[in-house]
Amino acid sequence: ALERLAGLVGRRLRVMLAVDTGLGREGARDDAAAERLAGRLAGSSRLELRGLYSHEGFFYGLPPAEHEVRVAAMLDRLAALRDRIDPSLALWPGCSVTAARVVSAAAGRVQAVRPGAYPFGDLYLTRVCASMAPEDQAIHILATVVDKPEPGLALIDAGSKTFSPDRTPDGVHGLPADGRDFAVVRLNEEHGYVRGPATDSLQIGERVLFAPAHVCPVINL
């Protein structure tokens, strides 16, 4: 499709080849498939292969203790694949969880890293994956306590249209930025349900800053 488009506009396009490293989303699923695609590109008069890229989103589900070894193995595989195709090609891995480790382990083999959520941060990056410190998180949701219908429960005016349905593995949609002991544990479209030992200290009308579990859909919403 790209080749046909390039012909229609009379252009030679420089392209990157996606390689799946474990997420099972985009890219060539194995090295043989990547090499076949690279061979087709080498024979094209309209497309010029400039490098390989990947997205390591599956690292979000791995224990942080495994990250260093798994990053090293991923880079070894990508670099070996690149070298077999053409050692001059660029290598662009990409994930906020792995970015810092990729930089430290790159040893000149990587030309760019492509982290996406790192400018903002979220609970996954700060608490689940330990990729950044909580104080480095740069965006929060400002919500108002609108009701306290029963002991141990407060309702806020931010629900799934604000936090998104995403949550941490322990079921948290948001945590207070000031460290108080309560959490957003359930969502309707317009309301969040706050529970935890410090919930009863909240006052109706009080405004609270919450760190969201996953910042990407928050930005989108």
C-alpha positions in Angstrom: 0.0 0.0 0.0 2.8 2.4 0.8 4.6 1.5 -2.4 1.5 2.3 -4.4 1.0 5.6 -2.6 4.6 6.6 -3.1 4.1 5.9 -6.8 1.0 8.1 -7.0 2.8 11.1 -5.4 6.1 10.5 -7.2 8.1 10.2 -3.9 10.6 7.8 -2.4 9.6 7.2 1.2 11.9 6.4 4.0 10.3 3.8 6.3 10.8 2.0 9.7 10.1 -1.7 10.1 8.1 -2.6 13.2 9.3 -5.7 15.1 7.2 -7.4 17.8 9.2 -8.0 20.9 6.6 -9.6 23.0 3.5 -7.4 23.2 1.7 -9.2 20.4 0.5 -6.0 18.8 2.2 -4.5 15.7 5.2 -5.7 13.9 6.9 -8.8 12.4 6.2 -11.6 14.8 9.6 -13.3 14.4 13.0 -12.6 13.0 12.4 -14.6 9.8 9.3 -12.5 9.0 11.3 -9.3 9.7 14.1 -10.4 7.4 11.6 -11.3 4.6 10.0 -7.8 4.9 13.4 -6.2 4.8 14.2 -8.2 1.7 11.0 -6.9 0.0 11.9 -3.3 0.9 15.4 -3.8 -0.4 13.9 -4.5 -3.8 11.6 -1.6 -3.8 12.3 1.5 -6.0 9.9 3.6 -3.9 10.6 2.6 -0.3 13.8 2.9 1.6 14.3 1.0 4.9 15.9 3.2 7.5 15.6 1.2 10.7 13.7 -1.0 13.1 11.4 0.1 15.8 9.4 -1.7 18.6 7.1 -1.1 21.5 7.8 -3.0 24.7 4.4 -2.5 26.4 4.5 -6.0 27.9 7.0 -4.8 30.4 4.1 -3.2 32.3 3.1 -6.7 33.3 6.6 -7.9 34.4 8.0 -7.7 37.9 10.6 -4.9 38.1 13.2 -7.3 39.2 13.1 -8.9 35.8 13.4 -5.7 33.8 17.2 -5.5 33.6 17.7 -9.0 32.3 14.8 -8.9 29.9 15.9 -5.5 28.5 19.4 -6.9 27.8 17.9 -9.9 26.0 15.6 -7.7 24.0 18.4 -5.4 22.9 20.6 -8.4 22.0 17.9 -9.8 19.8 17.0 -6.5 18.1 20.7 -5.6 17.5 21.5 -9.0 16.1 18.4 -8.8 13.8 19.4 -5.3 12.6 23.0 -6.4 12.0 21.9 -9.3 9.9 19.7 -7.1 7.7 22.0 -4.0 7.6 24.3 -2.8 10.4 23.8 0.8 9.3 20.1 0.8 10.1 18.8 2.7 13.2 17.3 1.0 16.2 14.4 2.6 18.0 12.9 0.7 20.9 10.1 2.5 22.8 8.4 2.2 26.2 8.4 4.5 29.2 9.0 1.5 31.5 12.1 0.4 29.7 13.5 3.7 28.4 16.1 4.4 31.2 17.3 0.8 31.2 17.6 0.8 27.4 19.7 3.9 27.5 22.0 2.4 30.1 22.3 -0.9 28.3 22.4 0.4 24.7 26.2 0.5 24.4 26.0 2.4 21.2 23.5 0.0 19.6 20.4 2.2 19.9 19.9 5.5 18.1 16.6 6.6 19.8 14.3 5.7 22.6 10.6 6.4 22.3 9.0 6.6 25.8 5.4 8.0 25.7 4.0 8.5 29.2 7.1 9.7 30.9 6.4 13.5 30.5 3.4 13.0 32.9 3.8 9.8 34.8 1.1 7.7 36.5 0.6 5.0 39.1 1.9 2.3 36.8 5.2 4.1 36.3 5.6 5.3 39.9 4.2 2.4 42.0 3.8 -0.7 39.9 6.9 -0.6 37.7 9.0 1.7 39.8 10.3 3.5 36.7 10.0 7.0 38.2 9.5 8.6 41.6 6.0 9.6 42.7 7.2 13.2 43.2 8.2 13.3 39.5 4.6 12.7 38.4 3.6 15.9 36.6 -0.2 15.5 36.1 -3.0 14.9 38.5 -6.8 14.9 38.5 -8.4 17.6 40.6 -11.7 16.2 42.0 -14.3 17.5 44.5 -15.9 15.4 47.2 -19.6 15.7 46.5 -21.2 13.2 48.9 -20.5 11.0 52.0 -23.4 8.6 51.8 -22.2 6.2 54.5 -19.2 5.7 56.8 -16.0 4.7 54.9 -17.3 5.9 51.5 -16.9 9.3 49.8 -18.0 10.2 46.2 -16.1 12.5 44.0 -17.1 14.2 40.8 -14.6 12.3 38.6 -15.5 9.0 37.1 -14.6 6.8 34.1 -14.9 9.8 31.8 -12.0 11.4 33.7 -9.9 8.6 35.1 -10.8 6.0 32.4 -11.7 2.5 33.5 -8.0 1.5 33.7 -6.7 0.6 37.1 -3.6 -0.9 38.8 -3.3 -4.7 39.5 -4.7 -4.1 43.0 -7.8 -2.4 41.6 -6.9 1.3 42.2 -8.0 4.0 39.7 -6.4 6.8 41.6 -4.5 7.7 44.7 -4.3 11.1 46.5 -1.1 13.1 45.7 -0.7 14.1 49.3 -0.3 10.5 50.5 -3.4 10.2 52.6 -4.7 6.6 53.1 -7.6 6.3 50.7 -8.1 5.4 47.0 -10.5 5.6 44.1 -11.6 2.0 43.9 -14.7 2.1 41.7 -16.0 4.3 38.9 -19.3 5.2 37.3 -19.2 7.6 34.3 -19.4 10.7 36.4 -18.5 9.6 39.9 -15.6 8.0 41.7 -15.9 5.9 44.8 -13.3 6.6 47.5 -12.5 4.1 50.3 -9.7 3.6 52.8 -8.9 4.3 56.4 -8.7 8.1 55.9 -11.9 8.4 53.9 -14.0 9.7 56.8 -11.7 12.7 57.2 -12.8 14.0 53.8 -15.3 16.9 53.8 -18.0 17.5 51.3 -16.7 20.3 49.0 -13.1 19.4 49.6 -11.0 19.3 46.5 -8.3 16.6 46.2 -5.5 15.9 43.7 -5.4 12.3 42.5 -2.7 10.5 40.6 -4.4 8.4 37.9 -3.5 4.7 37.3 -2.9 5.2 33.6 -2.2 8.7 32.2 -2.6 8.0 28.5 -6.4 7.7 28.4 -6.7 10.6 31.0 -5.0 12.9 28.5 -7.2 11.6 25.7 -10.3 12.2 27.8 
